[in-house]
């Protein structure tokens, strides 16, 4: 399963009501480190399909969500379980570190 595009319109259904852990990648198209991280996030989405939901929030298109999560730097990764933030990481992360965040 590919990453989901998370917007303020589907956030509640896709993230807050999810029975699976959710990894959200806060990014922007102009962000070089975000573009470096994108293929890793895509791989993780494929490898964890059915166990973890992987979503992307474009901070330029969804400023309300970026503000709600107090995103100051991108890329920022946030893991939520049962609607609560369990882990966060700022900047490009290696794949194994991101997978560890999901454990």
Buried (B, 14 or more C-beta within 10 A) or exposed (E): EEBBEBBEEEBEEBBEEBEBBBBBBBBBEEBEEBBEBBEBBBBBBEEBEEEBBBBBBBBEEBEEBBEEBEBEEBBBBBBBBEEEEEBBBBEBBEBEEBBEBBE
